[in-house]
Amino acid sequence: MESKAPIQILLVSYPAQGHINPLLRLAKCLATKGSSIIFTTTNKAGKDMQTVSNITNKTVTQIGNGSLTFDFFDDGLKDDDPIRANLSDYTSHLEHAGKQYVSQLIKNHAESKTPISCIINNIFISWVCDVATENEIPFAILWSESSAVFTTYYNYFHKLVPFPSKTEPYIDVQLPSVILKHNEIPDLLHPFNTYPVLGTLILGQIKNLSKALCVLVDSYEDLEHDFIDYISKKSVIIRSIGPLFNNPRIKNASNIHGDFVKSDDSNIIEWLNSKREGSVVYISFGTIVHLPKDQVNEIAYGLLNSQVSFLWALKQDEDLHDGFLEETNGRGKVVKWCPQVEVLAHSSVGCFMTHCGWNSTMEALASGVPVLTFPAWGDQLTNAKFLVDVFGVGVRLGYGRGENKLVARDDVRKCLLEAMEGKKAEELKQNAMKWKKAAEDAVAAGGSSDRNLDAFMEDIKNYGAVNIQKI
């Protein structure tokens, strides 16, 4: 018999801003559907979030018909412990501490007669799936990259198509409806990858798919139907539920988010208000990418020579050449951090120079903003390919770290003007607005992503909270 008590869902996140934000958006979406959500990550990440967002540890917050409770855990390290800077060592340490905490959390809820009905985790912490299986609780994976990238990793793991190897490093990779060159696949799969631990962590999720209730992907069907259909035929239940940030159900909970940094300038939106429609290029390379000083200056001179207005979120503003801020005063604005979703939604923003992380990619597409692609590594290389050649909303500018190529100021200027003015710019904007409309339709009541969230909730109800049959 189905219980009248709300479904208890535990979400476990890797403690990084780019991982927390999409999972937290999912948490809020599920809460609006009537679930009782527990969101856990490390104490350190929790403290970083609390400096920016209106959240309190272990306090229940009502969202829609459900609730959200944060439950942060101690990973056993001081905030400045050097282990945090070593990804391999830290993920191993986190697994040990996290397994113990999540296992105890599950036990506590069972003893209090509020058993966990489902567990959802994100990339880099596949051990959460092991804990769920040990406790006979169904689990799902939030894949916070594209369905195309998921397909790439899936095909690599199962050896379904040839990939670059040490003996053949430059071969193409065949995906459904598209061919990726060797420098367009996620470079964590390339034999020349210098961060093998990252590839191993991501592939750890792929090996758990046979046990998963489903894979939830922060994308939408109109955008990636070829890849969703392809994976669905591989006996993997994949549900597109995005764009999560744009779900109208969670607008009233926008003060709850996973950012670690807040803007150092309270006048950003006021400054944008002073600019004419579509006249500003917004520039941001995310929270991790660090550009060489000479590349920062080439971009700066390209901006200077193009005469376009710009808003640049730049952590390393000390790398700008002397006089740049004075020379662009009034026309340009440089800040340490921006409220990106709000900025991209502003009518004065005509183009987004981006590192092509999937969060930024989804935010650009769903906001109807054309892009200049400047990927660095990982899935960014694949996202850049799709933004330019498949979705038709981008101009290719950067090439990724593997190319080791400086993008010159003249190229920056040329691409800026191409994306902001003339026939090409009009075509990019038209395509961008098409994807914006499709994104809005997907998350609207009865849209494909909304229906997929409902289907996921039904999956959980059908499994029940205890004594479930293993998948």
For each residue, the residues with C-beta under 8 A, 3 or more apart:
1:
2: 461
3: 465
4:
5: 114
6: 34 35 36 66 67
7: 34 35 36 117 118 457 460 461 465
8: 35 36 38 109 114 115 116 117 465
9: 30 35 36 37 38 116 117 118 119 120 460
10: 38 40 102 105 106 116 118 119 120
11: 23 24 26 27 37 38 39 40 119 120 121 142
12: 40 41 98 102 119 120 121 122 125 128
13: 19 20 23 24 39 40 41 45 121 122 125 258
14: 19 20 41 94 122 123 124 125
15: 19 20 41 42 44 45 75 94
16: 19 20 45 287
17: 20 21 48 258 259 260 261 287
18: 21 22 144 286 287 288 357 359
19: 13 14 15 16 22 23 122 123 124 144
20: 13 14 15 16 17 23 24 41 45 49 258
21: 17 18 24 25 245 257 258 259 359
22: 18 19 25 26 122 142 144 218 244 245 359
23: 11 13 19 20 26 27 39 120 122 142 144 258
24: 11 13 20 21 27 28 39 256 257 258
25: 21 22 28 29 218 244 245 247 250
26: 11 22 23 29 30 120 142 216 218 241 244
27: 11 23 24 30 31 37 39 68
28: 24 25 31 32 37 63 68 247 249 250 253 256
29: 25 26 32 33 241 244 247 249 250 453
30: 9 26 27 33 35 37 66 453 457
31: 27 28 34 35 36 37 63 64 65 66 67 68 253
32: 28 29 63 64 65 66 249 250
33: 29 30 64 65 66 453 454 457
34: 6 7 31 64 65 66 457
35: 6 7 8 9 30 31 66 457
36: 6 7 8 9 31 66 67 69 114
37: 9 11 27 28 30 31 66 67 68 69
38: 8 9 10 11 69 71 105 109 116
39: 11 13 23 24 27 68 69 70 71
40: 10 11 12 13 70 71 72 73 101 102 105
41: 12 13 14 15 20 45 46 72 73
42: 15 45 46 72 73 74 75 94
43: 46 47 72 73 74 75
44: 15 47 48 75 77 79
45: 13 15 16 20 41 42 48 49 72 260
46: 41 42 43 49 50 55 57 70 72
47: 43 44 50 51 79
48: 17 44 45 51 52 260
49: 20 45 46 52 53 55 257 258 259 260
50: 46 47 53 55 56 57
51: 47 48 260 262
52: 48 49 257 259 260 261 262
53: 49 50 255 256 257 258 259
54: 255 256
55: 46 49 50 61 70 256
56: 50 59 70
57: 46 50 70 71 72
58: 69 70 71
59: 56 69 70
60: 67 68 69
61: 55 67 68 69 253 256
62: 66 67
63: 28 31 32 66 67 68 250 252 253 256
64: 31 32 33 34 249
65: 31 32 33 34
66: 6 30 31 32 33 34 35 36 37 62 63
67: 6 31 36 37 60 61 62 63
68: 27 28 31 37 39 60 61 63 253 256
69: 36 37 38 39 58 59 60 61
70: 39 40 46 55 56 57 58 59
71: 38 39 40 57 58 105
72: 40 41 42 43 45 46 57
73: 40 41 42 43 97 98 101
74: 42 43 97 101
75: 15 42 43 44 93 94 97 98
76: 93 97
77: 44 81 83 84 93
78: 81
79: 44 47 84
80: 84
81: 77 78 84
82: 85 86
83: 77 86 89 90 93
84: 77 79 80 81 90
85: 82 90
86: 82 83 89 90
87: 90 91 195 197 198
88: 91 92 197
89: 83 86 92 93
90: 83 84 85 86 87 93 94
91: 87 88 94 95 124 125 197 201
92: 88 89 95 96
93: 75 76 77 83 89 90 96 97
94: 14 15 42 75 90 91 97 98 125
95: 91 92 98 99 125 127
96: 92 93 99 100
97: 73 74 75 76 93 94 100 101
98: 12 73 75 94 95 101 102 125 127 128
99: 95 96 102 103 127 130 131
100: 96 97 103 104
101: 40 73 74 97 98 104 105
102: 10 12 40 98 99 105 106 119 128 131
103: 99 100 106 107 131 134 135
104: 100 101 107 108
105: 10 38 40 71 101 102 108 109 116
106: 10 102 103 109 110 116 131 135 137
107: 103 104 110 111
108: 104 105 111 112
109: 8 38 105 106 112 114 115 116
110: 106 107 113 115 116 466
111: 107 108
112: 108 109
113: 110
114: 5 8 36 109
115: 8 109 110 465 466
116: 8 9 10 38 105 106 109 110 119 135 137 465
117: 7 8 9 137 138 460 463 464 465
118: 7 9 10 137 138 139 140 213 460 463
119: 9 10 11 12 102 116 128 131 132 137 138 139 140
120: 9 10 11 12 23 26 139 140 141 142 216
121: 11 12 13 125 126 128 129 139 141 142
122: 12 13 14 19 22 23 125 141 142 143 144
123: 14 19 143 144 145 201 202 205
124: 14 19 91 201 202
125: 12 13 14 91 94 95 98 121 122 128
126: 121 129 130 201 204 205 207 208
127: 95 98 99 130 131
128: 12 98 102 119 121 125 131 132 139
129: 121 126 132 133 139 141 205 208 211 212
130: 99 126 127 133 134
131: 99 102 103 106 119 127 128 134 135
132: 119 128 129 135 137 138 139
133: 129 130 136 137 139 211 470
134: 103 130 131
135: 103 106 116 131 132
136: 133 466 467 468 470
137: 106 116 117 118 119 132 133 468
138: 117 118 119 132 213 459 460 463 468 471
139: 118 119 120 121 128 129 132 133 211 212 213
140: 118 119 120 212 213 214 215 216 456
141: 120 121 122 129 205 208 209 212 214 215 216
142: 11 22 23 26 120 121 122 216 217 218
143: 122 123 147 150 205 215 216 217 218
144: 18 19 22 23 122 123 218 358 359
145: 123 149 150 358 379
146: 149 150 217 219 224 227 358 361 379 382 383 386
147: 143 150 151 217 219 224 227 228 231 238 240
148: 151 152 175 178 224 227 382 386
149: 145 146 152 153 186 358 379 382 383
150: 143 145 146 147 153 154 215 217 227 231 238
151: 147 148 154 155 175 176 227 230 231
152: 148 149 155 156 173 175 180 185 186 189 382
153: 149 150 156 157 186 189 202 203 206
154: 150 151 157 158 160 206 209 231 234 236
155: 151 152 158 159 160 161 163 173 175
156: 152 153 159 163 189 203
157: 153 154 203 206 207
158: 154 155
159: 155 156
160: 154 155
161: 155 173 174 175
162: 168 171 173 174
163: 155 156 171 173 185 189
164: 168 169 170 171 173 182 185 189 190 191
165: 168 169 171 191
166: 169 191
167:
168: 162 164 165 171
169: 164 165 166 182 190 191 192
170: 164 182
171: 162 163 164 165 168 182
172: 179 180 181 182
173: 152 155 161 162 163 164 179 180 181 182 185
174: 161 162 179
175: 148 151 152 155 161 178 179 180 227
176: 151 226 227 229 230
177: 226
178: 148 175 385 386 389 390
179: 172 173 174 175
180: 152 172 173 175 184 185 382 385
181: 172 173 184 185
182: 164 169 170 171 172 173 185 190
183: 187 381 399 400 402 403
184: 180 181 381 382 384 385
185: 152 163 164 173 180 181 182 189 190 381 382
186: 149 152 153 189 378 379 381 382
187: 183 190 192 193 377 378 381 400 401 402
188: 193 195 196 198 199 202 377 378
189: 152 153 156 163 164 185 186 193 199
190: 164 169 182 185 187 193 402
191: 164 165 166 169
192: 169 187 402
193: 187 188 189 190 196 198 199
194:
195: 87 188 198 199 377
196: 188 193 199 200
197: 87 88 91 200 201
198: 87 188 193 195 201 202 378
199: 188 189 193 195 196 202 203
200: 196 197 203 204
201: 91 123 124 126 197 198 204
202: 123 124 153 188 198 199 205 206
203: 153 156 157 199 200 206 207
204: 126 200 201 207 208
205: 123 126 129 141 143 202 208 209
206: 153 154 157 202 203 209
207: 126 157 203 204
208: 126 129 141 204 205 211 212
209: 141 154 205 206 212 215 236
210: 471
211: 129 133 139 208 470 471
212: 129 139 140 141 208 209 215 237 471
213: 118 138 139 140 237 456 459 460 463 471
214: 140 141 237 238 239 456 459
215: 140 141 143 150 209 212 231 236 237 238 239
216: 26 120 140 141 142 143 238 239 241 456
217: 142 143 146 147 150 224 228 238 239 240 241 242
218: 22 25 26 142 143 144 241 242 243 244 358 359 362
219: 146 147 223 224 228 240 242 243 362
220: 223 224 240 242 243 438 439 442 443 448 449
221: 224 225 228 240 442 448 449
222: 225 435 438 441 442 448
223: 219 220 365 391 435 438 439
224: 146 147 148 217 219 220 221 227 228 240
225: 221 222 228 229
226: 176 177 229 230
227: 146 147 148 150 151 175 176 224 230 231
228: 147 217 219 221 224 225 231 232 238 240
229: 176 225 226 232 233
230: 151 176 226 227 233 234
231: 147 150 151 154 215 227 228 234 236 238
232: 228 229 236 237 238
233: 229 230
234: 154 230 231
235:
236: 154 209 215 231 232
237: 212 213 214 215 232
238: 147 150 214 215 216 217 228 231 232
239: 214 215 216 217 452 453 455 456
240: 147 217 219 220 221 224 228 442 448 449 452
241: 26 29 216 217 218 244 449 452 453 456
242: 217 218 219 220 245 246 362 439 442 443 449
243: 218 219 220 246 247 362 363 365 366 439 442 443 449
244: 22 25 26 29 218 241 247 362
245: 21 22 25 242 341 359 362 363 366
246: 242 243 366 439 440 443
247: 25 28 29 243 244 250 443 449
248: 251 443 444
249: 28 29 32 64
250: 25 28 29 32 63 247 253 254
251: 248 254
252: 63
253: 28 31 61 63 68 250 256
254: 250 251 257
255: 53 54
256: 24 28 53 54 55 61 63 68 253
257: 21 24 49 52 53 254
258: 13 17 20 21 23 24 49 53
259: 17 21 49 52 53 262
260: 17 45 48 49 51 52 287
261: 17 52 287 336 337
262: 51 52 259 337
263: 266 268 335 336 337 338 339
264: 335 336 337
265: 268 333 335 336
266: 263
267: 270 271
268: 263 265 271 272 311 333 335 338 339 343
269: 272 273 339 342 343 346
270: 267 273 274
271: 267 268 274 275 311 333
272: 268 269 275 280 311 343 346 348 349
273: 269 270 346 348
274: 270 271
275: 271 272 279 280 309 348
276: 279 348
277: 347 348 350
278: 347 348 349 350 420 429
279: 275 276 308 309 348 350 420
280: 272 275 308 309 310 311 346 348 349 350 351
281: 303 308 309 310 311 349 350 351 352 353 372 416 419 420
282: 310 311 312 313 338 343 344 349 351 352 353 369
283: 299 310 311 312 313 314 352 353 354
284: 312 313 338 340 352 353 354 355 360
285: 289 291 354 355 374 376
286: 18 289 354 355 357 360
287: 16 17 18 260 261
288: 18
289: 285 286 355 376
290: 315 316
291: 285 295 296 299 316 319
292: 295 296 406
293: 296 297 316 319
294: 297 298 406
295: 291 292 298 299 406 407
296: 291 292 293 299 300 314 316 319 320
297: 293 294 300 301 319 320 321
298: 294 295 301 302 406 407 408 409 412
299: 283 291 295 296 302 303 353 407 409 412
300: 296 297 303 304 320 321 324
301: 297 298 304 305 321 409 412
302: 298 299 305 306 409 410 411 412 413 416
303: 281 299 300 306 308 310 312 328 332 412 416
304: 300 301 324 327 328
305: 301 302 409 410 413
306: 302 303 412 413 416 417
307: 331
308: 279 280 281 303 331 416 417 420
309: 275 279 280 281 331 332
310: 280 281 282 283 303 328 331 332 333
311: 268 271 272 280 281 282 283 332 333 335 338 343 349
312: 282 283 284 303 332 333 334 335
313: 282 283 284 335 336 337 338 340
314: 283 296 317 320 334 335 336
315: 290 336 337
316: 290 291 293 296 319
317: 314 320 334 336
318:
319: 291 293 296 297 316
320: 296 297 300 314 317 324 325 334
321: 297 300 301 324
322:
323: 326 327
324: 300 304 320 321 327 328
325: 320 328 329 332 334
326: 323 329
327: 304 323 324
328: 303 304 310 324 325 331 332
329: 325 326 332
330:
331: 307 308 309 310 328
332: 303 309 310 311 312 325 328 329
333: 265 268 271 310 311 312
334: 312 314 317 320 325
335: 263 264 265 268 311 312 313 314 338
336: 261 263 264 265 313 314 315 317
337: 261 262 263 264 313 315
338: 263 268 282 284 311 313 335 343
339: 263 268 269 342 343
340: 284 313 343 344 360 363
341: 245 344 345 363 367
342: 269 339 345 346
343: 268 269 272 282 311 338 339 340 346 349
344: 282 340 341 349 352 363 364 367 369
345: 341 342 367
346: 269 272 273 280 342 343 349
347: 277 278
348: 272 273 275 276 277 278 279 280
349: 272 278 280 281 282 311 343 344 346 352 369
350: 277 278 279 280 281 369 370 419 420 425 429
351: 280 281 282 369 370 371 372 416 419 420 425
352: 281 282 283 284 344 349 360 364 369 370 371 372
353: 281 282 283 284 299 371 372 374 397 416
354: 283 284 285 286 357 360 361 364 371 372 373 374
355: 284 285 286 289 360 374 375 376 380
356: 360 361 371 373 374 375 380 381 383 384 387
357: 18 286 354 360 361 379 380 383
358: 144 145 146 149 218 361 362 379 383
359: 18 21 22 144 218 245 362 363
360: 284 286 340 352 354 355 356 357 363 364
361: 146 354 356 357 358 364 365 371 383 387
362: 218 219 242 243 244 245 358 359 365 366 439
363: 243 245 340 341 344 359 360 366 367
364: 344 352 354 360 361 367 369 370 371 387 393 432
365: 223 243 361 362 368 391 393 432 435 436 439
366: 243 245 246 362 363 435 436 439 440
367: 341 344 345 363 364 436
368: 365 429 432 433 435 436
369: 282 344 349 350 351 352 364 432
370: 350 351 352 364 393 394 395 419 425 428 429 431 432
371: 351 352 353 354 356 361 364 387 393 394 395 419
372: 281 351 352 353 354 394 395 397 415 416 419
373: 354 356 383 384 387 388 394 395 396 397 398
374: 285 353 354 355 356 384 397 398 407
375: 355 356 380 381 383 384 398 399 400
376: 285 289 355 380 398 400 401
377: 187 188 195 380 381 400 401 402
378: 186 187 188 198 381
379: 145 146 149 186 357 358 382 383
380: 355 356 357 375 376 377 383 384 400
381: 183 184 185 186 187 356 375 377 378 384 385 400
382: 146 148 149 152 180 184 185 186 379 385 386
383: 146 149 356 357 358 361 373 375 379 380 386 387
384: 184 356 373 374 375 380 381 387 388 394 396 398 400
385: 178 180 184 381 382 388 389 390
386: 146 148 178 382 383 389 390 391
387: 356 361 364 371 373 383 384 390 391 393 394
388: 373 384 385 391 392 393 394 395 396
389: 178 385 386 392
390: 178 385 386 387
391: 223 365 386 387 388 394 431 435
392: 388 389 427 428 431
393: 364 365 370 371 387 388 428 431 432 435
394: 370 371 372 373 384 387 388 391 419 428
395: 370 371 372 373 388 415 418 419 424 428
396: 373 384 388 415
397: 353 372 373 374 407 411 412 415
398: 373 374 375 376 384 407
399: 183 375 402 403 405 407
400: 183 187 375 376 377 380 381 384 403
401: 187 376 377 404
402: 183 187 190 192 377 399
403: 183 399 400
404: 401
405: 399
406: 292 294 295 298
407: 295 298 299 374 397 398 399 411 412
408: 298 411 412
409: 298 299 301 302 305 412 413
410: 302 305 413 414
411: 302 397 407 408 414 415
412: 298 299 301 302 303 306 397 407 408 409 415 416
413: 302 305 306 409 410 416 417
414: 410 411 417 418
415: 372 395 396 397 411 412 418 419
416: 281 302 303 306 308 351 353 372 412 413 419 420
417: 306 308 413 414 420 421 422
418: 395 414 415 421 422 424 425
419: 281 350 351 370 371 372 394 395 415 416 424 425 428
420: 278 279 281 308 350 351 416 417 425
421: 417 418 425
422: 417 418 425 426
423: 426 427
424: 395 418 419 427 428
425: 350 351 370 418 419 420 421 422 428 429
426: 422 423 429 430
427: 392 423 424 430 431
428: 370 392 393 394 395 419 424 425 431 432
429: 278 350 368 370 425 426 432 433
430: 426 427 433 434
431: 370 391 392 393 427 428 434 435
432: 364 365 368 369 370 393 428 429 435 436
433: 368 429 430 436 437
434: 430 431 437 438
435: 222 223 365 366 368 391 393 431 432 438 439
436: 365 366 367 368 432 433 439 440
437: 433 434 440 441
438: 220 222 223 434 435 441 442
439: 220 223 242 243 246 362 365 366 435 436 442 443
440: 246 366 436 437 443 444
441: 222 437 438 444 447 448
442: 220 221 222 240 242 243 438 439 447 448 449 450
443: 220 242 243 246 247 248 439 440 447 449 450
444: 248 440 441 447 450
445: 450
446: 450 451
447: 441 442 443 444 450 451
448: 220 221 222 240 441 442 451 452
449: 220 221 240 241 242 243 247 442 443 452 453
450: 442 443 444 445 446 447 453 454
451: 446 447 448 454 455
452: 239 240 241 448 449 455 456
453: 29 30 33 239 241 449 450 456 457
454: 33 450 451 457 458
455: 239 451 452 458 459
456: 140 213 214 216 239 241 452 453 459 460
457: 7 30 33 34 35 453 454 460 461
458: 454 455 461 462
459: 138 213 214 455 456 462 463
460: 7 9 117 118 138 213 456 457 463
461: 2 7 457 458 464
462: 458 459
463: 117 118 138 213 459 460 468
464: 117 461 467 468
465: 3 7 8 115 116 117 468
466: 110 115 136
467: 136 464
468: 136 137 138 463 464 465
469:
470: 133 136 211
471: 138 210 211 212 213
